[in-house]
Amino acid sequence: MYAPHFGLTQDPFSIAPDPRYLFMSERHREALAHLLYGVNGGGGFVLLSGEIGTGKTTVCRCFLEQIPALCNVAYIFNPKLTVIELLRTICGEFHVAVPPGATSPKDFIDPLNAFLLRTHAAGQNNLLIIDEAQNLDTEVLEQLRLLTNLETSERKLLQIVLIGQPELRDVLARPELEQLAQRVIARFHLDALSEAETAQYIAHRLSVAGHTGALPFDAAALKRIHALARGVPRRINLLCGRALLGAYAEGLATVPRRVVDKAAAEVFGPDAPRRSQRQLVLAGVAAVLLLGAGAGLGVALNRAGTPAPAVAGPDPLASPVLTLKPATNLQPVKGPR
């Protein structure tokens, strides 16, 4: 509705995980690199975790576009499964035929193993990706570990990528899953965007959607968006989309802070702007107390005859903002799937 008003050809803030809109912050690049490393890691588990809405699934979609040609992929996005349901789904994703009336794990594992050996002999890799992996039961995780026992004398035959929310790390830290945790060859936690990255993220998505010229958000609005959305891409999308709609309804060419606050109350609840303001105040108080405690400690040490060390170096807040390339600049591997 508001797209033509702001010179856009499409909705820039859809929450669908479209790889074209993937903003490759430094952390997103690292996450993608970990996944790509896992494809050639020789088997085992790769773990990607992150808060809700930080872009894990979008990174995964981008990752799928970069997978080498000779790699078979099974993708499970609903892991609320029993062991038998999991094995049946894996075989289905890899198009592995199972005997009629299969009911035991062996009925699925034997043909799956034969498939893995056959494709390995043909020079192919096999990758299993499980999204929302924090929902996996302990019994199912143990079965996944056992699947990584399928191997030749040279390498394991199945690479498994687990993608989930932060509690996935807690699940894998349980003593009963120690054997699985030891098979994680790479792990990465995707953090929220910084304030500078939030502004870059908004500019990137608007650009992909056809926008040219100055951003339709002023500086105060951008700062407020970061505070209200906490740097989480999905929350940024929801907030920016509603703010643009609000500005369009008022006939405004630029989105001011008051429209952002109104949009936040509509998408996050009426108390969202006040909660955000309280969080900023509390963070400021905590910073002042921390600085005061540090200064007091330095004075106490000096009075005791021990000089307080002063470390010289650049101010990290003064570091230049990194210019990041969009996901479309990543070159996919050519060749048949």
C-alpha positions as CSV (number, residue, x, y, z in Angstrom):
1,M,0.0,0.0,0.0
2,Y,2.7,2.5,1.0
3,A,5.3,1.3,-1.6
4,P,4.6,3.8,-4.4
5,H,4.5,6.6,-1.9
6,F,8.1,6.0,-1.0
7,G,9.3,5.1,-4.4
8,L,9.4,1.3,-3.8
9,T,8.6,-1.5,-6.1
10,Q,7.9,-4.1,-3.4
11,D,7.5,-4.5,0.3
12,P,11.0,-4.0,1.8
13,F,10.1,-5.3,5.3
14,S,8.4,-8.6,4.7
15,I,9.3,-11.1,7.4
16,A,9.6,-13.9,4.8
17,P,13.2,-15.3,4.8
18,D,14.1,-14.0,1.3
19,P,17.9,-14.4,0.7
20,R,17.8,-11.3,-1.6
21,Y,17.2,-9.2,1.5
22,L,19.8,-10.8,3.6
23,F,22.0,-8.1,5.2
24,M,25.4,-9.5,5.5
25,S,26.7,-8.0,8.7
26,E,30.1,-9.2,9.9
27,R,28.3,-11.7,12.2
28,H,26.1,-13.0,9.4
29,R,29.2,-13.5,7.2
30,E,30.8,-15.5,10.0
31,A,27.7,-17.5,10.5
32,L,27.5,-18.3,6.8
33,A,31.2,-19.2,6.7
34,H,30.7,-21.7,9.6
35,L,27.9,-23.4,7.7
36,L,29.9,-23.6,4.5
37,Y,32.9,-25.0,6.5
38,G,30.6,-27.6,7.9
39,V,29.8,-29.0,4.4
40,N,33.4,-30.0,4.0
41,G,34.1,-30.7,7.6
42,G,34.3,-34.4,7.3
43,G,31.1,-35.2,9.2
44,G,29.7,-34.5,12.6
45,F,27.6,-31.6,13.7
46,V,27.6,-27.8,13.0
47,L,25.6,-25.6,15.4
48,L,24.1,-22.2,14.6
49,S,22.2,-20.6,17.4
50,G,20.6,-17.1,17.8
51,E,17.8,-15.2,19.4
52,I,14.3,-15.3,17.8
53,G,14.3,-13.1,14.7
54,T,18.1,-12.6,14.3
55,G,18.1,-14.1,10.8
56,K,19.2,-17.7,11.3
57,T,16.7,-19.1,8.8
58,T,17.6,-16.4,6.3
59,V,21.3,-17.2,6.6
60,C,20.4,-20.9,6.1
61,R,18.5,-20.1,2.9
62,C,21.5,-18.1,1.7
63,F,23.7,-21.1,2.7
64,L,21.5,-23.4,0.6
65,E,22.3,-21.3,-2.5
66,Q,26.0,-21.7,-1.9
67,I,26.1,-25.5,-1.4
68,P,28.4,-27.4,-3.7
69,A,26.7,-29.1,-6.7
70,L,27.7,-32.6,-5.5
71,C,25.8,-32.4,-2.2
72,N,22.5,-34.0,-1.4
73,V,20.5,-32.0,1.1
74,A,17.7,-33.0,3.5
75,Y,16.0,-30.1,5.3
76,I,13.7,-30.6,8.3
77,F,11.9,-27.5,9.6
78,N,9.5,-29.2,12.0
79,P,11.6,-31.3,14.4
80,K,8.8,-32.2,16.8
81,L,9.2,-35.8,15.8
82,T,9.7,-39.2,17.4
83,V,12.7,-41.3,16.4
84,I,10.8,-43.3,13.9
85,E,9.2,-40.1,12.4
86,L,12.6,-38.5,12.2
87,L,14.1,-41.5,10.4
88,R,11.1,-41.7,8.0
89,T,11.4,-38.0,7.3
90,I,15.2,-38.2,6.6
91,C,14.7,-41.1,4.2
92,G,11.9,-39.2,2.5
93,E,14.0,-36.1,2.1
94,F,16.9,-38.1,0.6
95,H,14.4,-40.1,-1.6
96,V,15.5,-43.4,0.0
97,A,13.1,-46.3,-0.5
98,V,12.2,-48.2,2.7
99,P,10.6,-51.6,3.0
100,P,6.8,-51.6,3.2
101,G,5.5,-51.7,6.8
102,A,8.8,-50.4,8.2
103,T,8.4,-49.9,12.0
104,S,11.8,-50.2,13.6
105,P,14.9,-47.9,13.4
106,K,16.8,-50.7,11.6
107,D,14.2,-50.7,8.8
108,F,15.2,-47.1,8.0
109,I,18.9,-47.0,9.0
110,D,19.9,-50.0,6.7
111,P,18.6,-48.4,3.4
112,L,19.8,-45.0,4.6
113,N,23.3,-46.4,5.1
114,A,23.3,-48.1,1.7
115,F,22.3,-44.7,0.2
116,L,25.1,-42.9,2.0
117,L,27.7,-45.4,0.9
118,R,26.5,-45.3,-2.7
119,T,26.5,-41.6,-3.0
120,H,29.9,-41.4,-1.2
121,A,31.3,-43.8,-3.8
122,A,30.0,-41.4,-6.5
123,G,31.8,-38.5,-4.9
124,Q,28.8,-36.9,-3.3
125,N,28.3,-35.4,0.2
126,N,25.1,-35.7,2.2
127,L,23.9,-32.9,4.4
128,L,21.0,-32.9,6.9
129,I,19.8,-29.5,8.1
130,I,17.4,-29.3,11.1
131,D,15.8,-25.9,11.9
132,E,14.2,-25.1,15.3
133,A,16.5,-27.8,16.7
134,Q,15.9,-26.6,20.3
135,N,12.7,-28.6,20.1
136,L,14.4,-32.0,19.5
137,D,13.9,-34.5,22.3
138,T,17.0,-36.1,24.0
139,E,16.1,-39.5,22.5
140,V,16.0,-38.0,19.0
141,L,19.3,-36.2,19.5
142,E,20.9,-39.4,20.5
143,Q,19.6,-41.1,17.4
144,L,21.1,-38.3,15.3
145,R,24.4,-38.9,17.0
146,L,24.2,-42.6,16.1
147,L,23.6,-41.6,12.5
148,T,27.0,-39.9,12.5
149,N,28.5,-43.3,13.2
150,L,27.7,-44.2,9.6
151,E,31.2,-43.8,8.1
152,T,34.0,-45.2,6.0
153,S,37.6,-45.5,7.1
154,E,38.2,-42.1,5.7
155,R,35.2,-39.9,6.7
156,K,31.7,-39.8,8.2
157,L,29.0,-40.1,5.6
158,L,26.5,-37.6,7.0
159,Q,27.0,-34.0,8.0
160,I,24.3,-32.5,10.3
161,V,23.6,-28.8,10.8
162,L,21.5,-27.9,13.9
163,I,19.9,-24.4,13.8
164,G,18.0,-23.2,16.9
165,Q,17.4,-20.7,19.6
166,P,19.9,-20.1,22.4
167,E,18.4,-22.8,24.6
168,L,19.8,-25.3,22.0
169,R,23.2,-24.7,23.5
170,D,21.8,-25.5,27.0
171,V,20.3,-28.7,25.6
172,L,23.6,-29.8,24.2
173,A,25.4,-29.0,27.5
174,R,23.5,-31.7,29.3
175,P,25.7,-34.5,30.7
176,E,23.7,-37.2,28.9
177,L,24.5,-35.5,25.5
178,E,28.3,-35.2,26.1
179,Q,29.1,-37.6,23.3
180,L,27.1,-35.5,20.8
181,A,28.6,-32.3,22.1
182,Q,32.1,-33.7,21.4
183,R,31.1,-34.2,17.7
184,V,30.3,-30.5,17.1
185,I,33.0,-29.4,14.8
186,A,31.9,-25.8,14.5
187,R,29.4,-23.6,16.4
188,F,28.3,-20.0,16.1
189,H,25.9,-17.7,18.0
190,L,24.2,-15.0,15.9
191,D,23.9,-11.8,17.9
192,A,21.5,-8.8,17.3
193,L,22.6,-5.9,15.1
194,S,24.3,-2.8,16.5
195,E,22.8,0.7,16.1
196,A,25.0,1.4,13.1
197,E,24.2,-2.0,11.6
198,T,20.5,-1.4,12.2
199,A,20.7,1.8,10.0
200,Q,22.6,-0.1,7.3
201,Y,20.1,-3.0,7.5
202,I,17.2,-0.6,6.9
203,A,19.0,1.1,4.0
204,H,19.9,-2.2,2.4
205,R,16.4,-3.6,2.4
206,L,15.0,-0.3,1.1
207,S,17.6,-0.4,-1.7
208,V,16.7,-3.9,-2.7
209,A,13.1,-2.9,-2.8
210,G,13.9,-0.1,-5.3
211,H,14.4,2.9,-3.1
212,T,16.9,5.6,-4.1
213,G,18.0,8.8,-2.4
214,A,17.8,9.7,1.2
215,L,16.3,7.3,3.7
216,P,12.6,8.0,4.6
217,F,13.6,7.7,8.3
218,D,15.3,10.7,10.1
219,A,18.2,10.2,12.5
220,A,16.1,10.3,15.6
221,A,13.7,7.7,14.1
222,L,16.6,5.3,13.2
223,K,18.0,5.6,16.7
224,R,14.5,4.9,18.2
225,I,14.0,1.9,15.9
226,H,17.1,0.3,17.1
227,A,16.1,0.8,20.8
228,L,12.6,-0.5,20.3
229,A,13.6,-3.4,18.1
230,R,16.7,-4.2,20.1
231,G,18.6,-4.8,16.9
232,V,16.6,-7.9,16.0
233,P,16.0,-8.0,12.3
234,R,12.5,-9.4,12.4
235,R,11.4,-6.8,15.0
236,I,13.0,-4.1,12.8
237,N,11.0,-5.4,9.8
238,L,7.7,-5.3,11.8
239,L,8.4,-1.8,13.2
240,C,9.6,-0.2,10.0
241,G,6.8,-1.6,7.9
242,R,4.2,-0.3,10.3
243,A,6.0,3.1,10.6
244,L,6.1,3.5,6.8
245,L,2.4,2.7,6.7
246,G,1.7,5.3,9.4
247,A,3.7,8.0,7.6
248,Y,1.9,7.2,4.4
249,A,-1.5,7.5,6.1
250,E,-0.5,11.0,7.3
251,G,0.9,12.0,3.9
252,L,4.5,12.4,5.3
253,A,7.6,11.9,3.1
254,T,9.8,11.2,6.1
255,V,9.1,9.0,9.2
256,P,9.6,11.0,12.4
257,R,10.2,9.5,15.9
258,R,6.6,10.0,17.0
259,V,5.4,7.8,14.2
260,V,7.9,5.2,15.1
261,D,6.6,5.2,18.7
262,K,3.0,5.0,17.5
263,A,4.0,2.0,15.3
264,A,5.8,0.3,18.2
265,A,2.6,0.6,20.3
266,E,0.7,-1.1,17.5
267,V,3.0,-4.0,16.8
268,F,4.7,-4.6,20.1
269,G,1.9,-3.5,22.5
270,P,1.0,-0.1,24.0
271,D,3.7,-0.3,26.7
272,A,6.6,-0.9,24.3
273,P,7.8,2.7,24.0
274,R,7.7,3.2,27.8
275,R,9.5,-0.1,28.4
276,S,12.2,0.8,25.9
277,Q,12.7,4.2,27.6
278,R,13.0,2.5,31.0
279,Q,15.6,0.1,29.6
280,L,17.7,3.0,28.2
281,V,17.5,4.8,31.6
282,L,18.5,1.6,33.5
283,A,21.4,0.9,31.1
284,G,22.6,4.5,31.5
285,V,22.5,4.2,35.3
286,A,24.3,0.8,35.2
287,A,27.0,2.4,33.0
288,V,27.5,5.3,35.4
289,L,27.7,3.0,38.4
290,L,30.2,0.8,36.6
291,L,32.4,3.8,35.7
292,G,32.1,5.1,39.2
293,A,33.1,1.8,40.7
294,G,36.1,1.6,38.3
295,A,37.2,5.1,39.2
296,G,36.8,4.4,42.9
297,L,38.9,1.2,42.5
298,G,41.6,3.2,40.7
299,V,41.7,5.8,43.5
300,A,41.9,3.1,46.2
301,L,44.7,1.4,44.4
302,N,46.6,4.6,44.1
303,R,46.2,5.4,47.7
304,A,47.5,2.0,48.5
305,G,50.6,2.8,46.5
306,T,49.7,0.7,43.5
307,P,49.3,2.7,40.3
308,A,46.1,2.1,38.4
309,P,47.0,0.9,34.9
310,A,45.9,3.1,32.0
311,V,45.5,1.2,28.7
312,A,46.0,3.4,25.6
313,G,44.2,2.6,22.5
314,P,41.5,3.6,20.0
315,D,38.0,4.3,21.2
316,P,35.9,1.3,20.0
317,L,32.9,3.6,19.6
318,A,34.9,5.7,17.2
319,S,35.7,2.9,14.9
320,P,34.5,3.4,11.3
321,V,31.4,1.6,10.2
322,L,32.1,-1.4,8.1
323,T,30.6,-1.3,4.6
324,L,29.0,-4.6,4.0
325,K,28.0,-6.2,0.7
326,P,24.5,-7.8,0.3
327,A,24.0,-11.5,-0.1
328,T,23.5,-11.2,-3.8
329,N,27.2,-10.6,-4.2
330,L,28.0,-14.1,-2.9
331,Q,28.8,-16.4,-5.8
332,P,26.9,-19.7,-5.7
333,V,28.7,-22.8,-6.9
334,K,27.7,-23.6,-10.5
335,G,26.7,-27.1,-11.6
336,P,23.7,-29.5,-11.4
337,R,22.1,-30.3,-8.1
